[in-house]
Amino acid sequence: MVNIYDSANQLTEDLTKTEQYKALADAIKAVQADEESSALFKKMDELQTKILQAQQSGKPMAKEDQQAYQDLNGKVQKNEKIVSLLKTEQDLYNLLGDVQKTYTKPINDLYEDLRN
């Protein structure tokens, strides 16, 4: 019998060898090495978590949080290190999306006859 987790673990190892993963690791190191970028990233991450928690609990986003998010987003867009990090992160997620399409193809194929 096939142990699919062995394949998943191999995929995990292979992922860390991709250019996209290495670029993200470098971008993270660049943000960590820059005090201003690091602090800005942490503020952005904390605020996004707070907003997500509010959304998940069904609460509207507080006006202060909306304004803080807009202000912070403007600063983030001007920070080259964070912009680079976000771009490389997106590149990695694009790769993962492509991989997901590949390994979910057999499932989609099963449903194809039902759809037609």
DSSP file (Angstrom, degrees, kcal/mol; ACC not computed):
  #  RESIDUE AA STRUCTURE BP1 BP2  ACC     N-H-->O    O-->H-N    N-H-->O    O-->H-N    TCO  KAPPA ALPHA  PHI   PSI    X-CA   Y-CA   Z-CA
    1    1 A M              0   0    0      0, 0.0     2,-0.3     0, 0.0     0, 0.0   0.000 360.0 360.0 360.0 145.3    0.0    0.0    0.0
    2    2 A V        -     0   0    0      1,-0.1     2,-0.9     2,-0.0     3,-0.1  -0.565 360.0-147.7 -79.0 134.7    1.2    3.5   -0.8
    3    3 A N    >>  -     0   0    0     -2,-0.3     3,-1.3     1,-0.2     4,-0.9  -0.860  11.7-171.0-102.0  98.9    2.1    5.8    2.1
    4    4 A I  H 3> S+     0   0    0     -2,-0.9     4,-2.2     1,-0.3    -1,-0.2   0.741  80.2  67.2 -63.6 -23.8    1.1    9.2    0.7
    5    5 A Y  H 3> S+     0   0    0      1,-0.2     4,-2.6     2,-0.2    -1,-0.3   0.811  93.8  58.1 -69.0 -28.9    2.7   10.9    3.7
    6    6 A D  H <> S+     0   0    0     -3,-1.3     4,-2.0     2,-0.2    -1,-0.2   0.925 108.5  46.0 -62.7 -43.0    6.1    9.8    2.4
    7    7 A S  H  X S+     0   0    0     -4,-0.9     4,-2.6     2,-0.2    -2,-0.2   0.899 111.8  51.4 -65.3 -40.7    5.4   11.6   -0.8
    8    8 A A  H  X S+     0   0    0     -4,-2.2     4,-2.2     1,-0.2    -2,-0.2   0.905 109.7  49.6 -63.8 -41.1    4.2   14.7    1.1
    9    9 A N  H  X S+     0   0    0     -4,-2.6     4,-2.0     2,-0.2    -1,-0.2   0.876 110.8  49.9 -65.6 -36.3    7.3   14.7    3.1
   10   10 A Q  H  X S+     0   0    0     -4,-2.0     4,-2.8     2,-0.2    -2,-0.2   0.901 109.0  52.2 -66.8 -40.8    9.4   14.4    0.0
   11   11 A L  H  X S+     0   0    0     -4,-2.6     4,-2.5     2,-0.2    -2,-0.2   0.894 107.5  52.7 -61.3 -39.8    7.4   17.3   -1.5
   12   12 A T  H  X S+     0   0    0     -4,-2.2     4,-1.4     2,-0.2    -1,-0.2   0.929 111.3  45.7 -60.4 -46.0    8.2   19.4    1.6
   13   13 A E  H  < S+     0   0    0     -4,-2.0     4,-0.4     1,-0.2    -2,-0.2   0.913 113.1  49.8 -63.9 -42.9   11.9   18.7    1.2
   14   14 A D  H >< S+     0   0    0     -4,-2.8     3,-1.6     1,-0.2     4,-0.3   0.876 103.8  60.4 -64.3 -37.4   11.8   19.5   -2.5
   15   15 A L  H >< S+     0   0    0     -4,-2.5     3,-1.7     1,-0.3     6,-0.4   0.891  98.3  57.4 -57.5 -40.7    9.9   22.7   -1.9
   16   16 A T  T 3< S+     0   0    0     -4,-1.4    -1,-0.3     1,-0.3    -2,-0.2   0.617 103.4  55.6 -69.1  -9.9   12.8   24.0    0.2
   17   17 A K  T <  S+     0   0    0     -3,-1.6    -1,-0.3    -4,-0.4    -2,-0.2   0.451  85.6 106.2 -98.8  -2.5   15.1   23.5   -2.8
   18   18 A T  S <> S-     0   0    0     -3,-1.7     4,-2.2    -4,-0.3     5,-0.2  -0.389  77.8-123.1 -78.2 155.9   13.1   25.7   -5.2
   19   19 A E  H  > S+     0   0    0      1,-0.2     4,-2.6     2,-0.2     5,-0.2   0.864 112.4  56.8 -62.3 -36.4   14.2   29.1   -6.3
   20   20 A Q  H  > S+     0   0    0      2,-0.2     4,-2.0     1,-0.2    72,-0.2   0.910 108.4  45.3 -63.8 -42.9   10.9   30.5   -5.0
   21   21 A Y  H  > S+     0   0    0     -6,-0.4     4,-2.5     2,-0.2    -2,-0.2   0.930 113.9  48.8 -66.0 -45.4   11.5   29.2   -1.5
   22   22 A K  H  X S+     0   0    0     -4,-2.2     4,-2.2     1,-0.2    -2,-0.2   0.883 110.3  51.7 -63.3 -38.2   15.1   30.4   -1.5
   23   23 A A  H  X S+     0   0    0     -4,-2.6     4,-2.4     2,-0.2    -1,-0.2   0.898 110.3  48.8 -65.3 -39.7   14.1   33.8   -2.7
   24   24 A L  H  X S+     0   0    0     -4,-2.0     4,-2.6    64,-0.2    -2,-0.2   0.919 109.5  51.9 -65.9 -42.5   11.5   34.1    0.1
   25   25 A A  H  X S+     0   0    0     -4,-2.5     4,-2.1     1,-0.2    -2,-0.2   0.909 111.7  47.2 -59.3 -42.0   14.1   33.0    2.7
   26   26 A D  H  X S+     0   0    0     -4,-2.2     4,-2.1     2,-0.2    -1,-0.2   0.901 111.1  51.0 -65.7 -41.0   16.5   35.7    1.4
   27   27 A A  H  X S+     0   0    0     -4,-2.4     4,-1.9     2,-0.2    58,-0.2   0.886 109.8  50.3 -64.5 -38.9   13.7   38.3    1.5
   28   28 A I  H  X S+     0   0    0     -4,-2.6     4,-2.7     1,-0.2    -1,-0.2   0.916 109.6  50.8 -64.8 -43.1   12.8   37.4    5.1
   29   29 A K  H  X S+     0   0    0     -4,-2.1     4,-2.0     1,-0.2    -2,-0.2   0.887 108.3  52.9 -61.4 -38.6   16.4   37.7    6.1
   30   30 A A  H  X S+     0   0    0     -4,-2.1     4,-0.7     2,-0.2    -1,-0.2   0.894 110.8  46.3 -65.0 -40.0   16.6   41.2    4.5
   31   31 A V  H >< S+     0   0    0     -4,-1.9     3,-0.9     1,-0.2     7,-0.5   0.922 112.5  50.5 -67.4 -43.6   13.6   42.3    6.4
   32   32 A Q  H 3< S+     0   0    0     -4,-2.7    -2,-0.2     1,-0.2    -1,-0.2   0.848 107.5  54.2 -61.9 -34.0   15.0   40.9    9.6
   33   33 A A  H 3< S+     0   0    0     -4,-2.0     2,-0.6    -5,-0.2    -1,-0.2   0.657  98.6  70.7 -76.9 -15.3   18.3   42.6    9.1
   34   34 A D  S <X S-     0   0    0     -3,-0.9     4,-2.9    -4,-0.7     5,-0.2  -0.908  70.2-155.7-108.1 114.5   16.6   46.1    8.7
   35   35 A E  H  > S+     0   0    0     -2,-0.6     4,-2.4     1,-0.2     5,-0.2   0.887  93.1  47.0 -57.6 -44.6   15.3   47.4   12.0
   36   36 A E  H  > S+     0   0    0      2,-0.2     4,-2.4     1,-0.2    -1,-0.2   0.933 114.9  45.6 -65.0 -46.2   12.7   49.7   10.3
   37   37 A S  H  > S+     0   0    0      1,-0.2     4,-2.7     2,-0.2    -2,-0.2   0.904 113.0  50.9 -63.6 -41.8   11.4   47.0    7.9
   38   38 A S  H  X S+     0   0    0     -4,-2.9     4,-2.3    -7,-0.5    -2,-0.2   0.924 111.9  46.1 -62.8 -45.5   11.3   44.4   10.7
   39   39 A A  H  X S+     0   0    0     -4,-2.4     4,-2.2    -5,-0.2    -1,-0.2   0.908 113.7  49.5 -64.3 -41.8    9.3   46.7   13.0
   40   40 A L  H  X S+     0   0    0     -4,-2.4     4,-2.5    -5,-0.2    -2,-0.2   0.903 110.4  50.3 -64.1 -42.1    6.9   47.7   10.2
   41   41 A F  H  X S+     0   0    0     -4,-2.7     4,-2.8     1,-0.2    -2,-0.2   0.924 109.9  50.3 -62.3 -44.1    6.4   44.0    9.2
   42   42 A K  H  X S+     0   0    0     -4,-2.3     4,-2.5     2,-0.2    -2,-0.2   0.898 110.9  49.0 -63.0 -40.4    5.6   43.1   12.8
   43   43 A K  H  X S+     0   0    0     -4,-2.2     4,-2.5     2,-0.2    -1,-0.2   0.929 112.6  48.3 -63.2 -44.3    3.0   45.9   13.1
   44   44 A M  H  X S+     0   0    0     -4,-2.5     4,-2.6     1,-0.2    -2,-0.2   0.924 112.1  48.9 -61.5 -44.9    1.4   44.9    9.9
   45   45 A D  H  X S+     0   0    0     -4,-2.8     4,-2.1     2,-0.2    -1,-0.2   0.911 111.9  48.6 -62.5 -44.3    1.3   41.3   11.0
   46   46 A E  H  X S+     0   0    0     -4,-2.5     4,-2.2     2,-0.2    -1,-0.2   0.912 113.2  47.1 -62.8 -43.3   -0.3   42.2   14.3
   47   47 A L  H  X S+     0   0    0     -4,-2.5     4,-2.5     2,-0.2    -2,-0.2   0.902 111.0  51.0 -68.3 -40.1   -2.9   44.4   12.8
   48   48 A Q  H  X S+     0   0    0     -4,-2.6     4,-2.6     2,-0.2    -1,-0.2   0.896 110.4  50.1 -63.1 -39.1   -3.8   41.8   10.1
   49   49 A T  H  X S+     0   0    0     -4,-2.1     4,-2.4     2,-0.2    -2,-0.2   0.914 110.7  49.6 -63.6 -42.8   -4.2   39.2   12.9
   50   50 A K  H  X S+     0   0    0     -4,-2.2     4,-1.9     2,-0.2    -2,-0.2   0.905 112.6  47.1 -62.6 -42.6   -6.4   41.6   14.8
   51   51 A I  H  X S+     0   0    0     -4,-2.5     4,-2.4     2,-0.2    -2,-0.2   0.912 111.6  50.6 -66.4 -43.1   -8.6   42.3   11.8
   52   52 A L  H  X S+     0   0    0     -4,-2.6     4,-2.6     1,-0.2    -2,-0.2   0.902 109.3  51.0 -62.1 -41.8   -8.9   38.6   10.9
   53   53 A Q  H  X S+     0   0    0     -4,-2.4     4,-1.5     2,-0.2     6,-0.2   0.897 110.2  49.8 -63.3 -39.9  -10.0   37.7   14.4
   54   54 A A  H  <>S+     0   0    0     -4,-1.9     5,-2.2     2,-0.2     4,-0.3   0.924 111.9  48.1 -64.2 -43.7  -12.6   40.4   14.3
   55   55 A Q  H ><5S+     0   0    0     -4,-2.4     3,-1.2     1,-0.2    -2,-0.2   0.908 110.2  51.6 -63.0 -42.1  -13.9   39.1   10.9
   56   56 A Q  H 3<5S+     0   0    0     -4,-2.6    -1,-0.2     1,-0.3    -2,-0.2   0.799 110.2  49.0 -67.1 -28.5  -14.0   35.5   12.2
   57   57 A S  T 3<5S-     0   0    0     -4,-1.5    -1,-0.3    -5,-0.2    -2,-0.2   0.443 116.8-114.2 -90.4   0.7  -16.0   36.6   15.2
   58   58 A G  T < 5 +     0   0    0     -3,-1.2    -3,-0.2    -4,-0.3    -2,-0.1   0.576  69.5 139.3  81.6   8.8  -18.4   38.5   13.0
   59   59 A K      < -     0   0    0     -5,-2.2    -1,-0.3    -6,-0.2    -2,-0.1  -0.630  56.2-113.6 -86.5 143.7  -17.5   41.9   14.5
   60   60 A P        -     0   0    0      0, 0.0     2,-0.3     0, 0.0    -1,-0.1  -0.415  40.2 -95.9 -70.7 153.9  -17.1   44.9   12.2
   61   61 A M        -     0   0    0     -2,-0.1   -10,-0.1     1,-0.1     5,-0.0  -0.551  43.5-114.6 -72.6 129.1  -13.7   46.3   11.9
   62   62 A A     >  -     0   0    0     -2,-0.3     4,-2.3     1,-0.1     3,-0.2  -0.316  18.0-122.7 -63.5 145.3  -13.2   49.2   14.2
   63   63 A K  H  > S+     0   0    0      1,-0.2     4,-2.5     2,-0.2     5,-0.2   0.865 113.5  55.4 -58.6 -36.7  -12.7   52.6   12.6
   64   64 A E  H  > S+     0   0    0      1,-0.2     4,-2.7     2,-0.2    -1,-0.2   0.903 108.6  47.8 -62.8 -39.5   -9.4   53.0   14.4
   65   65 A D  H  > S+     0   0    0     -3,-0.2     4,-2.6     2,-0.2    -2,-0.2   0.876 110.0  52.7 -68.9 -37.3   -8.2   49.7   12.9
   66   66 A Q  H  X S+     0   0    0     -4,-2.3     4,-2.2     2,-0.2    -2,-0.2   0.940 113.5  42.9 -61.6 -46.7   -9.4   50.7    9.4
   67   67 A Q  H  X S+     0   0    0     -4,-2.5     4,-2.7     2,-0.2     5,-0.2   0.914 113.9  50.8 -66.5 -42.8   -7.4   54.0    9.6
   68   68 A A  H  X S+     0   0    0     -4,-2.7     4,-2.8    -5,-0.2     5,-0.2   0.895 110.3  50.7 -61.5 -39.6   -4.4   52.2   11.1
   69   69 A Y  H  X S+     0   0    0     -4,-2.6     4,-2.9     2,-0.2    -2,-0.2   0.926 111.0  47.7 -65.0 -44.4   -4.5   49.7    8.4
   70   70 A Q  H  X S+     0   0    0     -4,-2.2     4,-1.9     2,-0.2    -2,-0.2   0.929 114.7  46.0 -61.8 -45.3   -4.6   52.3    5.7
   71   71 A D  H  X S+     0   0    0     -4,-2.7     4,-1.7     1,-0.2    -2,-0.2   0.936 115.8  45.4 -62.6 -46.6   -1.8   54.3    7.2
   72   72 A L  H  X S+     0   0    0     -4,-2.8     4,-2.7    -5,-0.2    -2,-0.2   0.891 109.3  55.3 -66.0 -39.8    0.3   51.2    7.7
   73   73 A N  H  X S+     0   0    0     -4,-2.9     4,-2.4     1,-0.2    -1,-0.2   0.886 105.4  53.5 -61.6 -38.6   -0.4   49.9    4.2
   74   74 A G  H  X S+     0   0    0     -4,-1.9     4,-0.7     1,-0.2    -1,-0.2   0.903 111.2  45.4 -62.2 -41.1    0.9   53.2    2.8
   75   75 A K  H >X S+     0   0    0     -4,-1.7     3,-0.7     1,-0.2     4,-0.5   0.896 111.6  52.4 -68.0 -40.7    4.1   52.8    4.7
   76   76 A V  H >< S+     0   0    0     -4,-2.7     3,-1.4     1,-0.2     7,-0.3   0.911 103.9  56.8 -62.6 -42.8    4.4   49.1    3.7
   77   77 A Q  H 3< S+     0   0    0     -4,-2.4    -1,-0.2     1,-0.3    -2,-0.2   0.734 108.3  48.6 -62.3 -21.8    4.0   50.0    0.0
   78   78 A K  H << S+     0   0    0     -3,-0.7     2,-0.8    -4,-0.7    -1,-0.3   0.514  89.5  92.6 -94.4  -7.3    7.0   52.4    0.3
   79   79 A N    <X  -     0   0    0     -3,-1.4     4,-2.6    -4,-0.5     5,-0.2  -0.788  60.2-162.2 -94.4 107.9    9.3   49.9    2.0
   80   80 A E  H  > S+     0   0    0     -2,-0.8     4,-2.4     1,-0.2     5,-0.2   0.841  87.0  53.6 -59.2 -37.1   11.3   48.1   -0.7
   81   81 A K  H  > S+     0   0    0      2,-0.2     4,-2.1     1,-0.2    -1,-0.2   0.911 112.7  42.5 -68.0 -41.2   12.3   45.2    1.5
   82   82 A I  H  > S+     0   0    0      2,-0.2     4,-2.9    -3,-0.2     5,-0.2   0.901 112.9  53.0 -72.1 -39.5    8.7   44.4    2.5
   83   83 A V  H  X S+     0   0    0     -4,-2.6     4,-2.2    -7,-0.3    -2,-0.2   0.920 110.8  48.1 -59.7 -42.4    7.5   44.8   -1.0
   84   84 A S  H  X S+     0   0    0     -4,-2.4     4,-2.7    -5,-0.2     5,-0.2   0.911 110.9  51.1 -63.1 -42.7   10.1   42.4   -2.2
   85   85 A L  H  X S+     0   0    0     -4,-2.1     4,-2.4     1,-0.2    -2,-0.2   0.930 111.1  47.6 -60.1 -46.4    9.1   39.9    0.6
   86   86 A L  H  X S+     0   0    0     -4,-2.9     4,-2.1     2,-0.2    -1,-0.2   0.875 112.3  49.9 -65.1 -37.4    5.5   40.1   -0.4
   87   87 A K  H  X S+     0   0    0     -4,-2.2     4,-2.2    -5,-0.2    -2,-0.2   0.935 112.9  45.3 -66.5 -45.8    6.3   39.6   -4.1
   88   88 A T  H  X S+     0   0    0     -4,-2.7     4,-2.0     1,-0.2   -64,-0.2   0.861 111.0  54.3 -67.9 -33.4    8.5   36.6   -3.4
   89   89 A E  H  X S+     0   0    0     -4,-2.4     4,-2.4    -5,-0.2    -1,-0.2   0.929 108.6  49.0 -62.3 -44.2    5.9   35.2   -1.0
   90   90 A Q  H  X S+     0   0    0     -4,-2.1     4,-2.3     1,-0.2    -2,-0.2   0.892 107.9  54.4 -62.9 -39.6    3.3   35.5   -3.8
   91   91 A D  H  X S+     0   0    0     -4,-2.2     4,-1.9     1,-0.2    -1,-0.2   0.908 109.3  47.9 -60.0 -41.6    5.7   33.7   -6.2
   92   92 A L  H  X S+     0   0    0     -4,-2.0     4,-2.4   -72,-0.2    -2,-0.2   0.912 111.0  50.0 -66.2 -42.1    6.0   30.8   -3.8
   93   93 A Y  H  X S+     0   0    0     -4,-2.4     4,-2.3     2,-0.2    -2,-0.2   0.843 107.3  55.2 -66.8 -31.7    2.2   30.6   -3.3
   94   94 A N  H  X S+     0   0    0     -4,-2.3     4,-2.1     2,-0.2    -1,-0.2   0.925 108.5  48.4 -63.2 -43.2    1.8   30.6   -7.1
   95   95 A L  H  X S+     0   0    0     -4,-1.9     4,-2.4     1,-0.2    -2,-0.2   0.933 111.2  49.8 -60.2 -46.3    4.1   27.6   -7.3
   96   96 A L  H  X S+     0   0    0     -4,-2.4     4,-2.7     1,-0.2    -1,-0.2   0.871 108.2  54.0 -62.4 -36.5    2.1   25.9   -4.5
   97   97 A G  H  X S+     0   0    0     -4,-2.3     4,-2.1     2,-0.2    -1,-0.2   0.907 108.8  48.6 -62.8 -41.8   -1.1   26.6   -6.4
   98   98 A D  H  X S+     0   0    0     -4,-2.1     4,-1.6     2,-0.2    -2,-0.2   0.906 112.0  48.8 -63.9 -41.4    0.3   24.9   -9.5
   99   99 A V  H  X S+     0   0    0     -4,-2.4     4,-2.3     1,-0.2     5,-0.2   0.906 108.9  53.6 -64.7 -41.0    1.4   21.9   -7.4
  100  100 A Q  H  X S+     0   0    0     -4,-2.7     4,-1.7     1,-0.2    -1,-0.2   0.901 105.6  53.3 -61.5 -40.4   -2.0   21.7   -5.8
  101  101 A K  H  X S+     0   0    0     -4,-2.1     4,-0.6     1,-0.2    -1,-0.2   0.884 108.8  51.8 -60.3 -37.2   -3.6   21.6   -9.2
  102  102 A T  H >< S+     0   0    0     -4,-1.6     3,-0.6     1,-0.2    -2,-0.2   0.941 113.6  40.0 -66.3 -48.3   -1.4   18.7  -10.1
  103  103 A Y  H 3< S+     0   0    0     -4,-2.3    -1,-0.2     1,-0.2     4,-0.2   0.644 115.9  50.5 -83.6 -10.4   -2.1   16.5   -7.1
  104  104 A T  H 3X S+     0   0    0     -4,-1.7     4,-2.3    -5,-0.2     3,-0.5   0.480  84.1  93.5 -97.6  -2.7   -5.8   17.3   -7.1
  105  105 A K  H <X S+     0   0    0     -4,-0.6     4,-2.8    -3,-0.6     5,-0.2   0.900  80.7  54.8 -55.9 -44.3   -6.2   16.5  -10.8
  106  106 A P  H  > S+     0   0    0      0, 0.0     4,-1.6     0, 0.0    -1,-0.2   0.869 109.1  48.8 -59.9 -33.4   -7.2   12.8  -10.1
  107  107 A I  H  > S+     0   0    0     -3,-0.5     4,-1.4     2,-0.2    -2,-0.2   0.935 112.0  47.6 -69.4 -46.1  -10.0   14.0   -7.8
  108  108 A N  H  X S+     0   0    0     -4,-2.3     4,-0.9     1,-0.2    -1,-0.2   0.884 108.8  55.3 -61.7 -38.0  -11.3   16.5  -10.4
  109  109 A D  H  X S+     0   0    0     -4,-2.8     4,-0.7     1,-0.2     3,-0.5   0.871 102.4  57.0 -62.7 -37.0  -11.1   13.8  -13.0
  110  110 A L  H  < S+     0   0    0     -4,-1.6     4,-0.4     1,-0.2     3,-0.4   0.884 109.8  44.8 -60.3 -38.3  -13.4   11.6  -10.8
  111  111 A Y  H  X S+     0   0    0     -4,-1.4     4,-1.9     1,-0.2    -1,-0.2   0.635  92.1  84.3 -81.2 -14.6  -16.0   14.3  -10.8
  112  112 A E  H  X S+     0   0    0     -4,-0.9     4,-1.5    -3,-0.5    -1,-0.2   0.898  89.3  49.4 -58.6 -43.2  -15.7   15.0  -14.5
  113  113 A D  H  < S+     0   0    0     -4,-0.7    -1,-0.2    -3,-0.4    -2,-0.2   0.860 109.9  52.4 -64.2 -34.2  -18.1   12.2  -15.5
  114  114 A L  H  4 S+     0   0    0     -4,-0.4    -1,-0.2    -3,-0.2    -2,-0.2   0.843 108.7  50.5 -69.3 -33.1  -20.6   13.4  -12.9
  115  115 A R  H  <        0   0    0     -4,-1.9    -1,-0.2     1,-0.2    -2,-0.2   0.789 360.0 360.0 -76.1 -27.7  -20.5   16.9  -14.4
  116  116 A N     <        0   0    0     -4,-1.5    -1,-0.2    -5,-0.2    -2,-0.2   0.459 360.0 360.0 -92.7 360.0  -21.1   15.8  -18.0
